[in-house]
Amino acid sequence: MSTGLNDNEIISKVLSGDKQAYAGLVNRYQNYVFTLALRFTKNREDAEEVAQDIFIKAYRSLADFRGASKFSTWLYTIVNNTCITFLRKKKLPMDSLDREGVFEAADSQESALRANLVEQKSRVAMVNNAINLLNPDDAEVITLFYKSEQSLEEIARILGLETNAVKVRLHRARTRLKEKMQHHFSEEVKDL
């Protein structure tokens, strides 16, 4: 299969009966899917299992892809839903409510989780504020890479640049982001 085909061309070939063409999409997105699955499952074996399920579901649902968004966006929806379903089905450890100290332990865990969530939201807000201080080109490449989780190659296609130019731009944008954070959020950065 030619690697020069874009996602929509590969999808058209698959839907026309060329089942082997789907391997091109799998090869193109296997790292993307595995990385996302690993973030959800926190376990390599589970992530591998979920990634296989995701590609099977995507193949079976390929006719539903309308092309209104990028294939990676559509695939992310399948990743998200499959991972959530997997985590719901996975057995979680349970304690008897009759056991002494269960409610106290639950309360302390809940307050610790709330504190962690508040701290995490605060960090995200700080980084978002620092990104907003960057020039538009730097903010765009940082956002595409970290928030939209686009690869360097995808960013290069989006921006109409060479991959190496994107690497350089991303490196410089990271440096400027670090400077902005140290200058405007020096106290917060010390705590990290």
C-alpha positions in Angstrom: 0.0 0.0 0.0 1.3 3.5 -0.8 2.1 5.5 2.3 1.4 8.7 0.3 -2.4 8.3 0.6 -4.2 10.5 3.1 -6.7 9.1 5.6 -9.7 9.7 3.5 -8.2 8.0 0.5 -7.3 4.9 2.6 -10.8 4.9 4.1 -12.3 5.0 0.6 -10.2 2.0 -0.4 -11.2 0.0 2.7 -14.9 0.8 2.1 -14.5 -0.2 -1.5 -13.5 -3.7 -0.4 -9.7 -3.4 0.0 -9.5 -4.7 3.6 -5.7 -4.7 3.5 -5.6 -0.9 3.2 -6.8 -0.7 6.8 -3.3 -1.7 7.9 -2.2 1.7 6.7 -4.5 3.5 9.2 -3.4 1.1 11.9 0.2 1.8 11.2 -0.4 5.5 11.1 -2.3 5.7 14.4 -1.1 2.8 16.5 1.2 5.0 18.6 -1.4 7.6 19.0 -4.0 5.1 20.2 -1.7 3.2 22.4 -0.5 6.4 24.1 -4.0 7.5 24.8 -5.1 4.1 26.0 -2.1 3.9 28.4 -3.0 7.3 29.9 -6.5 5.9 30.7 -5.5 2.4 31.9 -2.1 3.2 33.5 -1.1 -0.4 32.6 0.8 -1.5 29.5 -1.0 -4.9 29.1 -4.4 -3.3 29.5 -3.5 -0.5 27.0 -2.4 -3.1 24.4 -5.7 -5.0 24.9 -7.8 -1.8 24.7 -5.8 -0.6 21.6 -6.7 -3.8 19.8 -10.4 -3.4 20.7 -10.3 0.3 19.5 -8.9 -0.7 16.1 -11.5 -3.4 15.7 -14.3 -1.0 16.7 -13.0 1.6 14.3 -12.8 -0.9 11.4 -16.4 -2.0 12.1 -17.6 1.6 12.3 -15.6 3.0 9.4 -18.7 3.4 7.2 -20.0 5.9 9.9 -17.0 8.2 9.4 -18.3 11.1 7.5 -15.1 13.2 7.1 -16.6 16.2 8.8 -13.6 16.1 11.2 -10.2 14.7 11.0 -9.9 10.9 11.2 -7.8 11.3 14.4 -10.6 13.3 16.0 -13.2 10.6 15.2 -10.7 7.9 16.4 -10.2 9.8 19.6 -13.9 9.5 20.4 -13.7 5.7 20.0 -10.5 5.6 22.2 -12.3 7.7 24.9 -15.5 5.6 24.9 -13.7 2.2 24.7 -11.3 3.2 27.6 -14.1 4.4 29.8 -16.1 1.2 29.1 -13.0 -0.9 29.9 -12.4 0.9 33.2 -16.0 0.5 34.2 -15.9 -3.2 33.6 -12.6 -3.7 35.4 -13.1 -4.9 38.9 -12.2 -2.4 41.5 -11.2 -3.4 45.0 -14.1 -3.2 47.5 -14.3 -2.9 51.2 -17.2 -4.0 53.4 -19.1 -1.1 54.9 -19.3 -3.0 58.1 -15.5 -2.9 58.6 -14.3 -0.4 61.1 -12.7 2.7 59.6 -14.1 2.4 56.1 -16.0 5.7 56.2 -13.0 7.6 57.7 -10.7 6.1 55.0 -13.2 7.1 52.3 -13.5 10.6 53.6 -9.7 11.1 53.7 -9.4 9.7 50.2 -12.1 11.9 48.9 -10.6 15.0 50.4 -7.1 14.1 49.1 -8.6 13.5 45.6 -10.4 16.9 45.8 -7.1 18.6 46.8 -5.3 16.9 44.0 -8.0 18.0 41.5 -7.8 21.6 42.7 -4.0 21.6 42.4 -4.2 20.0 39.0 -6.7 22.6 37.8 -4.6 25.4 39.2 -1.5 24.1 37.3 -3.5 23.7 34.1 -4.9 27.3 34.5 -1.3 28.6 35.1 0.0 26.9 31.9 -3.0 28.1 29.9 -2.4 31.7 31.1 1.3 31.4 30.2 0.4 30.1 26.7 -1.9 33.1 26.3 1.1 35.3 26.9 2.9 33.8 23.9 2.8 35.2 20.4 0.1 33.5 18.2 2.6 31.3 16.3 4.2 29.9 19.5 0.8 29.4 21.2 -0.5 27.6 18.1 2.4 25.0 17.9 2.3 24.4 21.7 -1.5 23.9 21.6 -1.4 21.6 18.6 1.4 19.4 20.1 0.4 19.3 23.8 -3.4 19.9 23.9 -4.5 18.5 20.6 -1.9 15.7 20.8 -0.9 16.1 17.2 2.3 14.5 16.0 5.1 16.7 14.5 4.1 15.4 11.0 0.4 16.3 11.5 1.4 19.8 12.7 3.6 20.2 9.7 0.7 19.3 7.4 -1.6 21.7 9.3 0.9 24.6 9.2 2.2 23.8 5.7 5.8 23.5 7.0 8.5 20.8 7.0 8.6 18.5 10.0 12.1 19.8 11.0 10.8 23.4 10.9 8.0 22.4 13.3 10.6 20.8 15.6 12.5 24.0 15.7 9.4 26.1 16.2 8.2 23.8 19.0 11.6 23.9 20.7 11.7 27.7 20.6 8.1 28.0 21.7 8.8 25.7 24.7 11.8 27.9 25.7 9.6 31.1 25.5 6.8 29.3 27.4 9.3 28.4 30.2 10.6 32.0 30.3 7.0 33.3 30.5 6.2 30.9 33.4 9.4 31.8 35.3 8.7 35.5 34.8 5.0 35.7 35.5 4.5 32.7 37.7 7.8 32.4 39.5 6.2 31.5 42.9 4.0 28.8 41.4 6.8 27.4 39.3 9.0 27.0 42.5 6.3 24.8 44.0 6.4 22.5 41.0 
